[in-house]
Amino acid sequence: MAEIELGNLVKKYGKVTAVHGIDLTIADGEFVVFVGPSGCGKSTTLRMIAGLEDITGGELRIGGEVVNEREPKQRNIAMVFQNYAIYPHMTVGQNIGIGLYTSKLNADEKRARIAATAETLGLEDLLERRPAALSGGQRQRVAIGRAMVRDPVAFLFDEPLSNLDAQLRAQMRIEIKRLHQRLGTTIVYVTHDQVEAMTMADRIVVMRDGRILQVGTPTEMYEQPVDIFTARFIGSPSMNLVYGTINNGVLSVADATLADAKVSGLPNGAVQVGVRPHDLLVGETVADGLAMTGRVTAVEPLGSETLVHLDVAGAEVIGTAPGKLMPKVNSEVTVSAAPGALYLFDAKTEQALGRL
């Protein structure tokens, strides 16, 4: 296992800067997930750690040693790709063992390592099968096994679950998390799926335009976003936003007003008010909360709850109702947010101002 340190790491392609001098320390044994939209620089960062992309500027340390100029095979890390990259003409056992091809282990030691890896991943009964006879989840486990068998100091995962269906993705998330708990090896994981980030990570790194916006635990990212981008990217469905104004300690949003001690300390002007769909209650009025009127535009029954899409003062928002409540489309309903559920953002800078 090893600590990974990124010091002012830069990647340029000609005149285009893909990664703008990012700083991050990934602790030994930590599970860190890079998340962000396509083109934000997260996969490029991972490939620099792996040695698959040259580093334009800055310093990369693995286990305390600078590895900028080291070849991938000299860094003792293992990478699992999106497309599995397993050999169709080889058996499961041969695919897992390919990573030991250049090792100094003897044949018996190699067989023992392959068998132990297969048992850890639940592949011991599939060692003689070829990839064509495997499910997508089994193929991904073979790809992980090929990385594991080398006993690397860190695993790098580049969107490994994006080719799987929803049920398999959920299953593999749990399997990878359990694998990390058993092995305790440092994992750096890249995804565009915030659900994967929230459910798997010890810490999440949100990136945008080649820069790190925020680093924190899943709970910190969800409850304390530093800006609108992070607030909307983390959480599903995305956070609702409605324009409002602050005037002499009073917050006005749509047809509602709210006076709060926290508002009185903020300057007058335009703000964006955020509230997560599960905190915006349809058909209820909450004491000391913010109650607004909205027009129902769509209804999504999910069994235990109903997601209600609304037009509130021209903004499209989503609220939550009990599963048996089905408001009619075009009807007017009251939606309320309890104290502590409102997020305030500066309308111009989009930076967080606090919670109410």
C-alpha positions, 0 to 999 in steps of 0.5 A: 500500500502507498500514499499518493501525492499530487503536487501542483500537477499540470497536463497540457496538450499543446496550448490546451491545459487539461489539468490546472495545477491540482494538489491532493494527498491520497492516504495509504489505504484510502478509497478516493473517487474523482467525479465530474462531467466528461472532459473535466480532467479526472481520467487524465489525472488518473492516467498521469498517476498510472504513467500512461500520460506524461506529466507537464508540470508538478510532482507525483509521489507514490510511497514518498518517491517521485515517479514522474519519469518512471514507466508504468510497470515501475510504479507497482500500481494496477489499472482496471479499465472501462472495457475490461481489456481481457483476452478472449482466447485465454481462460479466466485463470490465464487472464488473471495470471497474465499479470505474473508473466514477468514475475520471478515467482515459480510455477507453483507460486503463480498457481497459488496466487491465481487460485487465491485471487479467484477465491477472493473474487468468487471466480474459483469455479470459472477458471477454465471458462473463456470470457465469451461464456461470462456475464459482464459482472464476471468479466469485470471481476476477471479484470480486477483479478488480473490487477489484484494478482500482482499485489500492487501498492494501489489500484486505479479504476477508470469508469469500470462499471459504465458498460454494465446494466443498472442492476450489475452496477449496483452489485459491482459497487458493493463487491468493489467496496467489500474488496477494498475493506478486505485488502485495505489497498489504496484505490483511486477511482474515476467515474461520472456517476455521483451515485458510485462516488457517494456509495463507495468513497472515503473521500470524493474529489469533484473536478470541473474544467481541469480544476478541483472544486471540492474534496470531502467525505460523501456526507460533507459533499452532500451537506456542505457544497462549496458552490452550485456546481457541486451542490447540483452534481452531488445528490440524485435527483439534483438540488432544486434552485430558485432565484430569490432576494435578500433585503434587510434581513428578509429572504424573498423566494417566489411568493414566500418570505423568510426572516432568519438570524442567518439572513440578517448577516448577509448583504442585500442582493440576488441569491439562488436558493437551493433545496434538495427534492427530498427536503421539499415536501409537497402538500405540507406546511412546515413550522418556521419553514419556507412555504411556496406555491407551485403548479404540478407539471409531472408526477413520478410514482416510485412506490414508497414516495412520489416525485412531483415536478413543479413550476415555482415562479418559473423555475422547474423543481422537484418535490417529494410526496408520500407514495399514495399521494398523486397530485393532478397535473396543472393543479396548484400545491403548497411545497415546504422546506423545513429549517436547515434544508435551504442552501443560499448561493451568491447569484453571480459567483455561485459560491455558497453563502450558508444554510438556513 
